[in-house]
């Protein structure tokens, strides 16, 4: 996206957190933060071994409501943006793109009384507690990995959720400061602002925190677009678009409204029509799938459904999701290893089951089959298990390169102990079944 905007003559200034490929720090100026997560991680690469041990902190242990400066790095990055706005000529002839990426809100649940005071405590609900024995094996693995499988009191759950909402209030305050300075300096004259998040937060639903899940709290994110004195931006205030959009639509949208040509290989679509702005987007031909009622004829180009996939840590196999109307269908990768053979698909009716507790797939096989077909079509007909297989094979290749080829088996065993709480010989056997090499045996 940045490359396309640069072609249009934009200056790009990046601040804070962003997950990117190699080389971006050398290409764009005014960039702070290193843009990378930590290095190779056994909880990611060995996920398919199905080691059911904790890899994170217990959620309640991460609650701290007395932090003087929670997410202080976010405050520092926000100050850098404020400094940039104060020093940048808002009426320069060259257009500009500014990115501010903050971690807040995010575990750990750090906040203080200032931000907690903005939280309506009476609206903080207690989530239904799933029956552990009845949990889908994918869910139970994720809950165990997140150290969240145990029982919690209502007060503990409310504390976790309240602290998270407090962090939301802090993020709102930080971004509000940016907009205030931008307005005072004249930067909002002919500027479009887009606000979104890379993921949601489970906040103890389904006994999970963090993201990684296909349930609504993790996959549903805000997307707000505002135009300040922008020509051709004629959207009434507080307009709500209920179509299903996706992060993959942001790239074509920004290039489109910036006056560029959208690369034909992109799978997303411009949102400019929703903004009552001229669009150069030529909708690609995508397969229409005729489904039984109530689905009808659907088309991603008309924003009638959204898909998502996940294949990384705290999820031991790949998961695939499609949401259309009230229905959500979730499928799981079952490639390579027999212990995934019982990872049956799930179907939820969000309107009638907002907590996503009742899998209705058994009584709705045709609906599930139609959604599965639509999901596969979104991947140009690729079998989902083949996508899962490629991800798992890549994990094993990286594990071989970064662990097996670099350390003794005894050293690797120690690394597994550091990555998984309580890792023992029975877990080592799982690793052996996964990769053919058992850590813990001296070479």
Secondary structure as GFF3:
##gff-version 3
##sequence-region A 1 443
A	DSSP	alpha_helix	2	7	.	.	.	ID=ss1
A	DSSP	beta_strand	11	16	.	.	.	ID=ss2
A	DSSP	alpha_helix	24	27	.	.	.	ID=ss3
A	DSSP	alpha_helix	42	45	.	.	.	ID=ss4
A	DSSP	three_ten_helix	47	49	.	.	.	ID=ss5
A	DSSP	three_ten_helix	59	62	.	.	.	ID=ss6
A	DSSP	beta_strand	63	64	.	.	.	ID=ss7
A	DSSP	alpha_helix	72	87	.	.	.	ID=ss8
A	DSSP	beta_strand	96	101	.	.	.	ID=ss9
A	DSSP	beta_strand	109	110	.	.	.	ID=ss10
A	DSSP	alpha_helix	113	116	.	.	.	ID=ss11
A	DSSP	three_ten_helix	121	123	.	.	.	ID=ss12
A	DSSP	three_ten_helix	132	134	.	.	.	ID=ss13
A	DSSP	alpha_helix	137	145	.	.	.	ID=ss14
A	DSSP	alpha_helix	154	184	.	.	.	ID=ss15
A	DSSP	beta_strand	191	196	.	.	.	ID=ss16
A	DSSP	three_ten_helix	205	207	.	.	.	ID=ss17
A	DSSP	alpha_helix	216	219	.	.	.	ID=ss18
A	DSSP	beta_strand	223	228	.	.	.	ID=ss19
A	DSSP	alpha_helix	248	257	.	.	.	ID=ss20
A	DSSP	three_ten_helix	272	275	.	.	.	ID=ss21
A	DSSP	beta_strand	289	290	.	.	.	ID=ss22
A	DSSP	beta_strand	297	298	.	.	.	ID=ss23
A	DSSP	three_ten_helix	300	302	.	.	.	ID=ss24
A	DSSP	beta_strand	306	310	.	.	.	ID=ss25
A	DSSP	beta_strand	319	324	.	.	.	ID=ss26
A	DSSP	beta_strand	327	332	.	.	.	ID=ss27
A	DSSP	three_ten_helix	338	340	.	.	.	ID=ss28
A	DSSP	beta_strand	346	349	.	.	.	ID=ss29
A	DSSP	alpha_helix	365	378	.	.	.	ID=ss30
A	DSSP	alpha_helix	384	399	.	.	.	ID=ss31
A	DSSP	pi_helix	400	404	.	.	.	ID=ss32
A	DSSP	alpha_helix	409	419	.	.	.	ID=ss33
A	DSSP	alpha_helix	425	435	.	.	.	ID=ss34
###
